[in-house]
Amino acid sequence: MEIEKFRFPGEFEPQTDVFINWLPDYCAGEDGDKGREVLVEVVKNLLGHVNVHVNCGCETSLEACKQMLADAGVDVSDPDTEGQRNTAADNGDEKFSPFIRFTQFDDWSVSIRDNGPDVMIDDEGNTLAVNMRWSNYSNNDKMEPAQQLARRAGANMAIDLDVFDMVNSDMVSEGGNREFNGKGVMIAVEDTEVVKRNPEYTKEEIEDEYKRVWNLDKIIWIPKPMLEDDDIRKGPIDKMEDGTLIWPGSFAAHADEYCRFVDEDTVLLAEVTEEEAAEGPISAENKRRIDAAYEILKNETLPDGRPLKIVRMPFPEHLIFRGSQDNPTVMGWKQFFDENGGVAFDGTPWPEGDYCFVNSCSYCNFLVCNDVVLGQRYWHEGMDPKIKEKDERAKAVLKSVFPGREVVMLDTYYLNLFGGGVHCWTKNVAMPQ
């Protein structure tokens, strides 16, 4: 198989399929139930725009998933996939007919963006899947059976689309940290790919391998992830007025939280203002990291010499989750500290009282899928008006960079509690015409 003739399409290009991982059973309690309600809204807003595949990786979750969707008015009857699945060629400029399929590929992970099917295409209708290693965001060894199981889930999803040719890599990488322009350029957070995921390789070795498997002309490295998305195990990043420590809300450390390609030569980049940076250490550090990325992006060019266009996106207000030790969400995060002797990497012990973390909210973690864009919003009655104002500005930005597409802003707070957003919980595939 000649990798040189394949490319990974930009997400802004026509798509045929979107995979979703149903929230696993271990995401329990009221927070987990509300997170699943967000996924119901994701499914409902995608039907008729793309083929939807819902993977229930935990054996007991399939019937509960179907029931929840059915209660929301979704037809969950299993389709004849050969006869009803839409293709790009069939679709043309018209809407997809509603298609939803349920699978049970064994997968305990949550964000299907990261280990789901990565399918490249060529100009002759051929497909090629890329199969990277998986390490649960550097929490585990990539050779452990559970990590290889998660890796196989993505490969099985590709095979389910009749993608049988595959290129393998021994390096660890997640889809949320790979932004493609569809024309041979990828943006990735360097600290994540080089320092966190593949410390046994040099940056040059990693770049050479990524260029090989993704057939890239250029990789644009931005230095660091957002602070609250960096690594929950590093240590606290601020404190409440009563002295309770505030921790990060994820360990993904991905580009899709603040930097996205919206067409082949335009990047959407989050922005923290000087006024926001003065409000506290989290915003101040995020501004430093985003500004460092901006300095790189504004001086970068595409392989043909054209400069990148940069559009700015507001950064959400920080929403702090506070839970007691018996809260299921808190208990879920605690396990990662238990595996490190009950302390963070900086030696800070797991708190005895309430546990607080910055929810991993983002206006850049949207999903663009054909004629619809699913964005994220956060304001509720009684909340700070600044949150509502930012929600509205974020929607306006999405409408400006995706003219002619319907922009739907979903309340994703409870999905974000589990470390990711709409983009993280979905995986789009552009099968060839």
QUIJORA-V914810 format. One record per pair of residues at least 12 apart in sequence whose ideal C-beta (glycine too) atoms are under 6 Angstrom apart, sorted by the first residue. I is the first residue (numbers start at 1). GAP is how many residues later the second one is. Records with the same first field share a line. If there is no record, write none. Layout:
I=GAP + GAP
This chain:
1=164
3=212
4=211
5=117
6=114 + 116 + 122 + 209
8=112 + 172 + 206
9=173 + 421
10=170 + 171 + 172 + 251
11=357 + 417
12=250 + 251 + 356
13=169 + 417
14=74
15=35 + 354 + 355 + 413 + 415
16=72 + 415
17=34 + 412
18=28 + 32 + 34 + 351 + 408 + 410
19=34 + 93 + 97 + 138 + 408
20=34 + 406
21=34 + 91
22=32 + 34 + 39 + 43
23=12 + 13
24=34
25=33 + 35 + 36
27=391
28=300
29=299
31=298 + 383 + 386
34=380
35=379 + 380 + 383
38=374 + 376 + 377
40=29 + 32
41=369
45=329 + 363
47=51
48=47 + 48 + 50
49=47 + 320 + 321 + 323
50=46 + 319 + 320
51=34 + 35 + 48
52=48
53=48
54=48
55=48 + 50
56=48
57=50
79=20
84=15
85=14
86=13
88=345
89=344
105=48 + 51
106=43
107=43 + 46
109=41
110=308
111=309 + 313
112=315
113=62 + 63 + 310 + 311 + 314
114=60 + 61 + 62
115=19 + 35 + 39
116=38 + 311
117=37 + 40 + 41 + 312
118=12
119=39 + 44 + 310
121=311
125=307
127=36
128=37
129=29 + 34 + 37
130=37 + 83
131=24 + 35 + 37
132=37 + 41
133=37 + 39
134=13 + 16 + 17
135=12 + 37
137=114 + 115
138=58 + 59
142=30
167=46
169=40 + 44
171=27 + 38
172=25 + 26
176=76 + 78 + 80 + 248
177=12 + 15 + 77 + 78
179=76 + 81 + 82
181=80 + 83
182=82
183=81
184=32 + 33 + 119
185=33
186=30 + 33
187=33 + 68 + 72
188=67
189=33 + 36 + 66
190=31 + 33
191=33
192=61
193=13
194=12
207=12
217=86
218=85
220=80
222=71 + 74
223=69
224=65
225=28
226=31 + 32 + 60
227=55 + 58 + 59
228=20 + 21 + 130 + 132
229=21 + 23 + 24 + 28 + 131
230=18 + 23
231=20
232=15 + 16 + 19
233=103 + 111 + 112
234=111
235=109 + 111 + 113
236=112
237=45
238=43 + 44
244=110 + 112
246=110
247=110
249=108 + 109 + 110 + 111
250=110 + 169
256=109 + 167
257=105 + 108
258=12 + 106
260=104
262=139
265=37 + 41 + 44
266=43
267=30 + 41 + 43
268=43 + 45
269=41 + 43
270=20 + 43 + 45 + 94
271=41
272=14 + 15 + 18 + 43
297=13
311=90
313=50 + 51 + 84
314=76 + 79 + 80
316=45
317=69 + 70
318=40
319=40 + 42
320=36
321=36 + 38
322=32 + 34
323=32
324=30
329=88
330=25
337=13
359=57 + 58
360=56 + 59
361=17 + 55
362=59
363=31
365=56 + 58
367=55 + 56 + 59
369=59
371=34
372=34
373=25 + 29 + 32 + 34
374=34 + 36 + 48
375=23 + 34
376=36 + 45 + 46
377=14 + 32 + 34
378=35
379=12
395=12 + 14
